[in-house]
Amino acid sequence: MEQQTQQQQLPTTLSKKALNLYGISDFAFSFKGNVENFFWMYYLTNVAQYPLVGIGLANSIAYTVDTFLQPVYSGLIDFLKPMKWGKNSSYMLIFSPMVIVFFTLCFSRIGSETVGLFICGISMFLQCFFRHMPWTANLNMMNVLSLGNRDNRVMLASRRATWTAASGIIYSYGVLNLINHLERTIDPLIAYAVIAALTSGFYCLANWFSVWANKGYEYTGEAAKVEGQREMNVVTMGDLIKSIIQNPPLLTILIGAIISSCFTSASMTGTTYTFRYIFDYSWYPLQTLLGSIVGTFGSFFAGWAGKTFGSRNAVILGNLGGILSNVIIALFFAYDNPLAVTIVMCVARVLTSFSGANMTALYGDCVTYAKWKFGKDTSAMVMGSQTIPIKVGLTLRGITVPVILSMVNFDPDPNIDQSNAPFELKRGIVIMTRWLPIIGSIIYTFIIFFGFRMLSPERMDQMQKEIDEREAAQRAEAEAAAAAGTTAGD
């Protein structure tokens, strides 16, 4: 039986089904992620009306603890032996349902202010944990499906970004209008909990569907256990740590992303306040729809951009587009011209789509570098590390948003409309949504331009070739040893 499981054959080429359906999990995750990023802080301030100090504390504690535990989450996938459904697929199957429970509780108003904030904060931390495992597993599947081919990795990253951008089309007039409708027809405290349950439930189903779409590319059952026990795949905690701290290209990306997140953390939350206090809400779904259509188009061609210009240059090009668009909007259109804002953002979205897709491909290059340097597969740890800057940003959001709102005399009165909102409040929102992201993107672009030069496409191809030769030799040696043992037994 064991001998049969060791002979389980994995695909040698990337199928059209696996390529085109990779990213369906991110399609669904985008709904849930947008509700979290755009509406959780808004829910706490305007709907549940918790005190700003308490909101900042609950947000910061939840995301700070989660940030420090990110390497542990990612390392578990590499460190633990694969379960019977596969190294990555197992986490997508069994962890996803728990996201529904805790994400729904994030939008709750239970008991006193102290009790309610505690429940919201601890639920946000727990849903981050249960969400991170399947999210990282899905992200790590990109390296599995690419079969060591860099062009495959770029195209998979492009498909993932395409699915993510396409989700905005449905989100714009689906989720956003549903939120607006439920908030006006039922108790808003219940409305947001319903939205959280629906979006996280859809995410769970999408993860299960992704497991089916990727079926056959991972060892499963007894074969997964046998493969996990091979000496060449045994990963120690030291290997996981080295794959991060002794990985110069990865450290370059992480440092740049963390600094950028420090400035951009409040921007997404600021968008919700923009359409509450500056522009009419009717522009929100329209702007999201048009941006998503353009983003889907740009993401689909992001693979072409990465293969033509190189992933690093495509990322830089996208960042420059984002910087220029935010400068134009902040200087000329931020307070009174939603049409011009929408047009500028749509034009820039083509370029920024190149950046998002190819940044994931750069993390994939860092996986190859770590495997070439240390001879161990720490792909989940490396790919999962890209959530660290995101979590740092979310942690700081708990400080940035309440501080800026308190400085501009924020009033959560639901009866205040755009015409009565003070200019001081509008200016604070523009700082959150435009000027801070400009600063963060400029810094990030310089770091990527000067720091990420060591992994050229030619260098990546050479490292992958050496990895393939090394693994082929190790397998031949293991097969020879097994054959010798069989002969001796006979």
C-alpha positions in Angstrom: 0.0 0.0 0.0 2.7 2.4 0.9 4.6 1.7 -2.3 1.5 2.5 -4.3 0.9 5.8 -2.5 4.5 6.8 -3.2 3.8 6.3 -6.9 0.9 8.8 -7.1 1.5 10.8 -10.1 1.1 14.6 -10.1 0.4 16.6 -13.3 3.5 17.9 -15.2 1.6 20.7 -17.0 -0.7 23.5 -15.9 -4.2 22.7 -17.1 -6.6 25.4 -18.4 -9.1 24.6 -15.6 -6.5 25.1 -12.9 -5.2 28.3 -14.5 -8.5 30.0 -15.2 -10.2 29.1 -11.9 -7.2 30.0 -9.8 -8.4 33.1 -7.9 -12.0 32.1 -7.4 -11.3 32.0 -3.6 -9.9 35.5 -3.9 -13.1 36.5 -5.8 -15.2 35.6 -2.8 -12.6 36.8 -0.2 -12.8 40.3 -1.8 -16.4 40.6 -0.7 -15.6 39.7 2.9 -12.4 41.7 2.9 -14.1 44.9 1.5 -16.7 44.7 4.2 -14.0 44.4 6.8 -11.7 47.1 5.4 -14.4 49.6 4.4 -17.1 49.1 7.0 -15.9 47.7 10.2 -14.5 50.9 11.6 -17.5 52.8 10.2 -19.8 50.3 11.9 -18.0 50.8 15.2 -18.1 54.6 15.0 -21.4 55.4 13.3 -23.7 52.4 13.8 -22.7 50.9 17.2 -21.3 54.3 18.2 -18.6 53.0 20.5 -16.3 55.6 22.0 -13.3 56.5 19.7 -10.7 55.6 22.4 -12.2 52.2 22.9 -12.5 51.6 19.1 -8.8 52.4 18.7 -7.9 50.1 21.5 -10.0 47.2 20.3 -8.7 47.5 16.7 -5.1 47.9 17.7 -5.0 45.0 20.2 -6.8 42.6 17.8 -4.5 43.4 14.8 -1.3 43.8 16.9 -1.6 40.3 18.3 -2.6 38.9 14.9 0.4 40.7 13.3 2.9 39.1 15.7 1.4 35.7 15.1 1.4 35.9 11.3 4.7 34.0 11.0 3.3 31.3 13.2 0.2 30.9 11.1 2.1 30.6 7.9 4.8 28.4 9.4 2.2 25.8 10.5 1.4 24.9 7.0 5.0 24.2 6.2 5.9 22.7 9.7 3.0 20.3 10.2 2.6 17.1 8.3 0.1 17.3 5.5 -3.5 16.1 6.3 -5.3 13.6 4.0 -6.8 16.3 1.8 -3.4 17.7 0.8 -0.9 20.1 2.3 -2.8 23.3 1.3 -6.3 22.0 0.5 -6.9 20.7 4.0 -6.7 24.1 5.5 -9.1 25.5 2.9 -11.6 22.9 3.8 -11.6 22.8 7.5 -10.8 26.4 8.6 -13.1 28.3 6.3 -16.5 27.7 8.2 -15.1 29.2 11.4 -14.6 32.5 9.6 -18.4 32.8 9.3 -18.9 32.6 13.0 -16.3 35.1 14.2 -16.7 37.6 11.3 -20.4 37.9 12.0 -19.6 38.6 15.7 -17.3 41.5 14.6 -20.4 43.4 13.7 -22.3 43.0 17.0 -23.4 45.2 19.9 -23.8 42.9 22.8 -24.0 44.1 26.4 -22.3 47.2 27.7 -19.8 49.3 25.7 -16.9 47.5 27.3 -18.3 44.0 26.8 -19.4 44.8 23.2 -16.0 46.2 22.2 -14.3 43.2 23.8 -16.5 40.8 21.8 -15.9 42.7 18.6 -12.1 42.9 19.2 -11.6 39.2 20.1 -13.8 38.1 17.3 -11.8 40.1 14.8 -8.6 38.5 16.1 -10.1 35.0 15.8 -11.6 35.5 12.4 -8.1 36.8 11.3 -6.6 33.5 12.4 -9.2 31.2 10.8 -9.2 33.4 7.6 -5.4 33.5 7.3 -4.9 29.7 7.1 -7.0 29.1 4.1 -6.0 32.4 2.5 -2.3 31.5 2.8 -3.0 27.9 1.6 -4.7 29.2 -1.5 -1.9 31.7 -2.1 0.7 28.9 -1.7 -1.2 26.9 -4.3 0.2 29.3 -6.9 3.6 27.7 -6.4 2.2 24.2 -6.5 0.3 24.9 -9.7 3.2 26.7 -11.4 5.3 23.5 -11.3 8.4 25.6 -11.0 7.8 27.6 -14.1 8.2 31.4 -13.7 5.9 32.2 -16.6 3.2 30.0 -15.1 3.6 31.8 -11.8 3.2 35.2 -13.4 0.1 34.1 -15.3 -1.5 32.6 -12.2 -0.8 35.8 -10.3 -2.6 37.6 -13.1 -5.6 35.3 -13.0 -5.8 35.8 -9.2 -5.8 39.6 -9.6 -8.3 39.3 -12.4 -10.8 37.4 -10.2 -10.2 39.8 -7.3 -10.9 42.9 -9.5 -13.9 41.2 -11.1 -15.5 40.7 -7.7 -15.7 44.5 -7.4 -18.2 44.5 -10.3 -20.7 42.5 -8.2 -19.7 44.2 -5.0 -20.4 47.6 -6.4 -24.1 47.2 -7.1 -24.6 43.9 -5.2 -23.0 44.2 -1.7 -23.0 48.0 -1.5 -26.6 48.4 -2.5 -27.6 45.5 -0.2 -25.8 47.2 2.7 -27.6 50.5 1.8 -31.0 48.7 1.5 -30.7 46.7 4.7 -29.4 49.7 6.7 -32.6 51.6 5.8 -35.1 48.7 6.1 -34.0 46.8 9.3 -32.0 47.7 12.4 -28.5 48.7 11.2 -27.0 46.7 14.0 -28.5 43.6 12.5 -28.0 44.6 8.9 -24.2 44.6 9.1 -24.1 41.3 10.9 -26.2 39.8 8.1 -23.8 41.2 5.4 -20.9 39.8 7.3 -22.5 36.3 7.5 -23.4 36.3 3.8 -20.0 37.4 2.5 -18.0 35.1 4.8 -20.3 32.2 3.9 -19.7 32.8 0.3 -15.9 32.8 1.0 -16.2 29.5 2.7 -18.0 27.9 -0.3 -15.5 29.4 -2.7 -12.6 27.8 -0.8 -14.3 24.4 -1.1 -14.8 25.0 -4.8 -11.2 25.9 -5.2 -10.1 22.6 -3.7 -12.1 20.8 -6.4 -10.6 23.0 -9.1 -7.0 22.2 -7.9 -7.7 18.5 -7.4 -4.8 16.3 -8.4 -1.9 18.8 -8.0 -1.2 17.8 -4.4 -0.5 14.5 -2.8 -3.5 13.3 -0.9 -4.4 10.5 1.5 -1.5 8.2 2.5 0.6 9.7 -0.3 0.5 13.1 1.4 1.8 11.6 4.6 4.5 9.7 2.8 5.6 12.8 0.9 5.6 14.8 4.1 7.9 12.4 5.7 10.5 12.5 3.0 13.8 13.8 4.4 14.0 16.5 1.7 10.7 17.9 2.8 11.3 17.9 6.5 11.2 21.5 7.7 12.4 22.7 11.0 11.5 25.9 12.8 15.0 27.2 12.1 14.4 26.7 8.4 11.2 28.7 8.5 13.0 31.6 10.3 15.9 31.5 7.9 13.6 31.6 4.9 12.5 35.1 6.2 15.5 36.7 7.9 18.1 35.4 5.5 16.1 36.2 2.3 17.3 39.6 1.1 14.7 40.0 -1.7 11.9 39.1 0.6 13.1 41.5 3.3 13.3 44.3 0.7 9.6 43.7 -0.2 8.5 43.5 3.4 10.3 46.6 4.6 8.9 48.6 1.8 5.4 47.3 2.2 5.4 47.8 6.0 6.5 51.4 5.6 3.9 52.0 2.9 1.2 50.4 5.1 2.0 52.8 7.9 0.8 55.6 5.6 -2.0 53.8 3.6 -3.7 52.0 6.5 -6.5 54.5 6.9 -7.2 55.0 3.2 -9.8 52.3 2.7 -11.8 53.2 5.8 -11.6 56.8 4.6 -13.3 55.9 1.4 -16.5 55.1 3.3 -16.4 58.4 5.1 -15.8 60.1 1.7 -19.2 59.0 0.4 -20.8 59.8 3.7 -19.6 63.4 4.2 -18.1 64.6 0.9 -19.8 63.0 -2.1 -23.3 61.6 -2.5 -23.5 57.9 -1.7 -24.9 57.1 -5.1 -21.4 57.7 -6.5 -20.0 54.9 -4.3 -21.3 51.9 -6.2 -20.8 53.6 -9.6 -17.2 54.4 -8.9 -16.6 50.9 -7.5 -18.2 49.3 -10.6 -16.3 51.3 -13.1 -13.0 50.8 -11.2 -13.6 47.1 -11.0 -14.3 46.8 -14.7 -11.1 48.6 -15.6 -9.2 46.7 -12.9 -10.4 43.4 -14.3 -9.2 44.4 -17.7 -5.8 45.6 -16.3 -5.3 42.5 -14.1 -6.0 40.1 -17.0 -3.1 41.8 -18.9 -0.9 42.0 -15.8 0.7 38.7 -16.8 1.6 40.1 -20.1 3.1 43.1 -18.4 5.1 40.9 -16.0 6.5 38.7 -18.8 7.3 41.7 -21.0 8.7 44.2 -18.6 9.6 42.0 -15.6 7.5 41.7 -12.5 9.6 44.3 -10.6 9.2 47.0 -13.3 5.5 46.2 -13.6 5.1 46.8 -9.9 7.0 50.1 -10.1 4.9 51.2 -13.1 1.7 50.5 -11.2 2.9 52.4 -8.1 3.7 55.5 -10.2 0.2 55.4 -11.7 -1.3 55.3 -8.2 0.9 58.2 -7.0 0.1 60.4 -10.0 -3.7 59.8 -9.8 -3.8 60.6 -6.1 -1.8 63.8 -6.5 -4.2 65.0 -9.3 -7.3 64.1 -7.3 -6.0 65.7 -4.1 -5.0 69.0 -5.7 -8.0 69.5 -8.0 -11.1 67.3 -7.5 -11.2 65.8 -4.0 -13.9 68.0 -2.6 -16.4 68.8 -5.3 -16.0 66.7 -8.5 -16.9 63.0 -8.1 -17.0 62.5 -11.9 -13.4 63.7 -12.4 -12.3 61.6 -9.4 -13.9 58.5 -11.0 -12.3 59.2 -14.4 -8.8 59.7 -13.0 -9.1 56.6 -10.8 -10.3 54.4 -13.7 -7.4 55.5 -15.9 -4.9 54.8 -13.1 -6.5 51.5 -12.2 -5.1 49.9 -15.3 -1.5 50.5 -14.1 -2.2 49.8 -10.4 -3.6 46.4 -11.5 -0.2 45.6 -12.9 1.3 46.3 -9.6 -1.0 44.1 -7.5 -0.7 41.0 -9.6 3.0 41.2 -10.2 3.8 41.8 -6.5 2.4 38.4 -5.8 4.7 37.0 -8.5 7.7 38.7 -6.7 6.8 36.9 -3.5 6.8 33.7 -5.6 10.3 34.5 -6.8 11.3 34.8 -3.1 10.0 31.3 -2.5 12.3 30.0 -5.3 15.2 31.9 -3.8 14.6 30.4 -0.4 14.3 26.9 -1.8 17.5 27.4 -3.8 19.5 28.7 -0.9 18.3 26.4 1.9 17.1 23.3 0.0 13.8 23.3 2.0 10.2 24.0 0.9 9.1 26.9 3.0 6.7 28.3 0.4 3.7 28.8 2.8 5.9 30.8 5.2 7.3 33.0 2.5 4.0 33.6 0.7 2.1 34.1 4.0 4.6 36.8 5.1 3.0 39.2 2.7 0.1 39.6 5.2 2.5 41.0 7.7 2.5 44.5 6.1 -1.2 44.3 5.7 -1.7 43.5 9.4 0.7 46.3 10.5 -1.4 48.7 8.4 -4.6 47.4 10.0 -3.1 47.8 13.4 -2.1 51.4 12.8 -5.5 52.1 11.3 -6.9 51.7 14.8 -4.8 54.6 15.8 -4.8 56.7 12.6 -8.5 56.9 12.0 -9.6 57.8 15.6 -6.8 60.3 15.9 -7.6 62.1 12.6 -11.4 62.0 13.3 -10.9 63.4 16.8 -8.6 66.2 15.5 -11.3 67.3 13.0 -14.1 67.2 15.6 -15.9 64.2 14.2 -19.6 63.9 15.0 -21.2 60.5 14.4 -24.7 62.1 14.2 -26.5 60.1 11.4 -28.6 63.2 10.5 -25.6 65.2 9.3 -25.5 65.3 5.5 -22.8 66.5 3.0 -24.0 70.1 3.0 -23.7 70.3 6.8 -20.4 68.5 7.2 -17.6 70.9 8.2 -14.7 71.5 5.8 -12.3 70.5 8.6 -13.8 67.0 8.6 -13.6 66.8 4.8 -10.0 67.8 4.8 -9.2 65.1 7.3 -10.8 62.5 5.1 -8.8 63.7 2.1 -5.6 63.4 4.1 -6.6 59.8 4.9 -7.6 58.8 1.4 -5.1 60.7 -0.7 -2.1 62.3 0.9 -1.0 59.5 3.2 -1.2 56.9 0.4 0.9 59.3 -1.8 3.7 59.3 0.8 3.6 55.6 1.4 3.7 54.7 -2.4 6.6 57.0 -3.1 8.7 55.4 -0.4 7.7 51.9 -1.5 8.5 52.6 -5.1 12.0 53.8 -4.2 12.7 50.7 -2.1 11.5 48.3 -4.8 13.5 50.2 -7.5 16.8 50.2 -5.7 16.4 47.1 -3.5 14.9 44.4 -5.6 17.5 43.9 -8.3 19.1 40.6 -7.3 16.4 38.4 -8.8 16.4 39.0 -12.6 14.3 36.7 -14.8 17.6 35.0 -16.0 18.7 34.5 -12.4 15.4 33.0 -11.5 15.5 30.5 -14.4 19.0 29.4 -13.4 18.0 28.9 -9.7 15.0 26.9 -10.7 17.1 24.7 -13.0 19.5 24.0 -10.1 16.6 23.2 -7.8 15.1 20.7 -10.3 18.5 19.0 -10.8 19.0 18.7 -7.1 15.6 17.3 -6.4 15.9 14.8 -9.3 19.2 13.6 -7.8 17.6 13.3 -4.3 14.7 11.3 -5.7 17.0 9.0 -7.7 19.1 8.4 -4.6 16.0 7.6 -2.5 14.6 5.2 -5.2 18.0 3.5 -5.4 18.1 3.1 -1.6 14.5 1.7 -1.6 15.4 -0.8 -4.4 18.5 -1.9 -2.6 16.4 -2.5 0.6 13.9 -4.5 -1.4 16.6 -6.7 -3.0 18.2 -7.3 0.4 14.8 -8.3 1.8 14.3 -10.8 -1.0 
